[in-house]
Amino acid sequence: MIAEQIASMGMMGWPLAVASCLSFALILERLITYATLPSLGRKGMHTLFDEVRGCASCRNTKDSVCKSLRTGKGIRQGIAVLLSHSSASKTMREEVAGLWLLKQKRTLHSWLKPLMLIGILAPMLGLLGTVMGLIDMFRNIAAVQGPVTPDILADGLWVAMFTTAFGLMVAIPSLAAAHGLGVWANHYMSRLEFAMNHANLLLEGLKMDEHGLADEAEGTACLKAVAA
C-alpha cells in the first residue's frame, strides 16, 4: 500500500521516499551518538581537574593518571593525550590538544552536512514532481474528448500538490535537526576546549578553580604524600 502511494506521486515519489529514509537514519544516528557522549558536568570536571592537579604536583603522569585515563572516552581521553606529553612545552601541548579537538569536531559534525543537503534538495524534488504532475494533468485534459469535469482536475492536482507537501515534510525535520544538532555539537566542543585549556594550565603548575580563580588549597593526595 505504501509502495502504491509513493508510485502515485510520479517519478519523484521514490527519490523523496529514499531521502526521507536517509534523513531519518542520519537523525537517529546523530541522536544516539550525542546521547552516549561522556558528560561534562561541573562535578565530573571538578573531579577530573583534581586528578590532573595532583598528577602535575607528583610529576608521575605516565604511571598514575594517564594509565587510568587512556581507557576513558571523551574528555578523559583528551586529558590523557595532554598528560602523555607533559614533558613537552606548553606551546607544544596546545598544538597536540588542537589536533585532538579538531578530530573530535569532525566526529561530532559528521553527517550534519548530508542531512542539511537533504533538507535543501527535498522541497526542490517536491516542486519538480508538482510541475511534472501538472504537465501530465494538462496532457490528460487535452486528450479528453468532451467537457472537462472537476474530477479530472481534482485528481491531477491532488497528486501534484501532495508531492510538494511530501518534500516539505522531509525538508523541515532535516533542516531543523541539522541546525539543532549543530548547536548541540558546538556547545559540547566549547566545553571540551575549556576543559583541555584548563588542564593544560594545571600541568604548568597553575592553581585555579573551575571559574579561573586562584586556588591556594593543596587538596590532592599526592601533594600530601610528597609533603610527608
C-alpha positions in Angstrom: 0.0 0.0 0.0 2.8 2.4 0.8 4.5 1.5 -2.5 1.3 2.3 -4.3 1.1 5.7 -2.7 4.7 6.5 -3.5 4.2 5.4 -7.1 1.1 7.6 -7.3 3.3 10.7 -6.8 5.1 10.1 -10.1 8.8 9.7 -10.8 9.7 12.0 -7.9 8.0 9.8 -5.3 10.8 7.2 -4.9 13.6 9.8 -4.7 11.6 11.6 -1.9 11.0 8.3 -0.2 14.7 7.4 -0.2 15.5 10.9 1.0 13.1 10.6 3.9 14.6 7.2 4.9 18.2 8.6 4.8 17.1 11.7 6.8 15.5 9.5 9.5 18.6 7.2 9.7 21.0 10.2 9.9 19.0 11.9 12.6 18.7 8.7 14.7 22.4 8.0 14.3 23.4 11.5 15.5 21.0 11.4 18.4 22.4 8.1 19.6 26.0 9.4 19.2 25.3 12.6 21.1 23.4 10.8 23.8 26.3 8.4 24.5 28.9 11.2 24.8 30.6 11.4 28.2 29.0 14.0 30.5 30.9 17.3 31.0 29.0 18.3 34.2 30.6 20.5 36.8 31.0 17.8 39.4 32.8 15.4 36.9 35.0 18.2 35.7 36.0 19.2 39.2 37.0 15.6 40.0 39.0 15.4 36.8 40.8 18.7 37.4 41.7 17.4 40.9 43.3 14.4 39.3 45.2 16.5 36.8 46.3 18.9 39.6 47.6 16.0 41.7 49.3 14.4 38.8 51.1 17.7 37.9 52.2 18.0 41.6 53.6 14.5 41.8 55.3 14.6 38.4 54.2 11.0 37.9 51.8 11.4 35.0 52.6 8.2 33.0 52.3 5.8 35.9 49.3 7.3 37.7 46.6 9.4 36.0 47.5 8.6 32.4 47.2 4.9 32.9 43.6 5.2 34.2 42.6 7.8 31.7 43.8 6.1 28.5 40.8 3.7 28.6 38.4 6.5 29.1 36.4 8.3 26.4 35.7 11.9 25.5 37.5 14.5 27.7 39.3 11.9 29.8 41.0 10.6 26.6 41.9 14.2 25.7 43.4 14.8 29.1 45.4 11.5 28.7 46.8 12.9 25.5 47.9 16.0 27.3 49.4 14.1 30.2 51.3 11.8 27.9 53.1 15.0 26.6 53.6 16.5 30.0 57.3 16.8 29.4 56.8 18.9 26.3 56.4 22.7 26.4 53.1 24.4 26.9 53.0 25.5 23.3 53.6 22.0 22.0 50.9 20.6 24.2 48.5 23.3 22.9 49.3 22.0 19.3 48.6 18.4 20.4 45.4 19.5 22.1 44.3 21.4 19.0 44.8 18.3 16.8 42.8 16.2 19.2 40.0 18.8 19.4 39.9 19.0 15.6 39.4 15.2 15.4 36.5 15.5 17.9 34.9 18.3 16.0 35.0 16.3 12.8 33.4 13.4 14.6 30.6 15.5 16.2 29.8 17.3 12.9 29.9 14.3 10.6 26.7 13.6 8.7 25.3 17.0 9.5 26.1 18.4 6.1 24.4 15.5 4.2 21.4 16.0 6.5 21.3 19.7 5.5 21.7 18.8 1.9 18.7 16.5 2.1 16.7 19.4 3.7 17.6 21.7 0.8 17.0 19.2 -2.1 13.8 17.7 -0.7 11.5 20.7 -1.4 13.1 21.1 -4.8 12.3 17.5 -5.7 8.8 18.0 -4.4 8.4 21.1 -6.6 9.8 19.3 -9.6 7.3 16.5 -9.0 4.5 19.0 -8.8 5.4 20.7 -12.1 5.7 17.3 -13.8 2.3 16.3 -12.3 0.7 19.5 -13.7 2.2 18.8 -17.1 0.7 15.3 -17.1 -2.6 16.7 -15.9 -2.9 19.2 -18.7 -1.8 16.5 -21.2 -4.7 14.3 -19.9 -7.1 17.2 -20.2 -6.0 17.8 -23.8 -6.7 14.1 -24.5 -10.3 14.3 -23.1 -13.0 14.3 -25.7 -15.8 16.5 -24.4 -16.2 18.7 -21.3 -13.6 18.6 -18.6 -15.1 17.7 -15.3 -13.9 18.8 -11.8 -13.0 15.1 -11.0 -10.3 15.2 -13.7 -8.8 18.4 -12.3 -9.0 17.4 -8.7 -7.3 14.0 -9.2 -4.3 15.6 -11.0 -4.0 18.5 -8.7 -4.1 16.2 -5.6 -1.2 14.1 -6.9 0.8 17.2 -7.9 0.4 19.1 -4.7 1.0 16.1 -2.5 4.4 15.8 -4.0 5.3 19.3 -2.8 3.8 18.6 0.7 5.9 15.4 0.9 9.0 17.3 0.0 8.4 19.8 2.7 7.7 17.1 5.3 11.1 15.7 4.5 12.9 19.0 4.4 11.6 20.6 7.6 12.7 17.9 10.1 16.0 17.5 8.2 16.9 21.2 8.4 15.7 21.5 12.0 17.7 18.5 13.1 20.8 19.6 11.2 20.8 23.1 12.8 19.7 21.9 16.2 22.3 19.1 16.3 24.9 21.5 15.1 24.2 23.8 18.0 24.5 20.9 20.4 27.8 19.8 18.9 29.2 23.4 19.1 28.2 23.7 22.7 29.9 20.3 23.6 33.0 21.4 21.7 33.2 24.6 23.7 33.1 22.6 26.9 35.8 20.3 25.6 38.0 23.3 24.6 37.6 24.8 28.1 38.5 21.6 29.8 41.6 21.0 27.7 42.8 24.6 28.2 42.2 24.3 31.9 44.0 21.0 32.2 47.0 22.4 30.2 47.3 25.3 32.6 47.1 22.9 35.6 50.0 21.0 34.1 52.1 24.2 34.2 51.5 24.2 38.0 48.9 27.0 38.0 46.4 26.5 40.8 42.9 27.7 40.0 39.3 26.5 40.3 36.8 25.8 37.6 36.0 29.5 37.4 39.6 30.5 36.8 40.1 32.0 40.2 43.4 31.4 42.1 43.2 28.3 44.3 45.8 28.1 47.1 44.4 24.9 48.6 46.6 21.9 48.5 43.8 19.3 48.2 45.5 16.4 46.4 46.6 13.2 47.9 49.8 13.1 46.0 50.9 16.5 47.2 50.2 15.5 50.8 52.3 12.4 50.3 55.2 14.5 49.0 55.0 16.9 51.9 55.1 13.9 54.4 
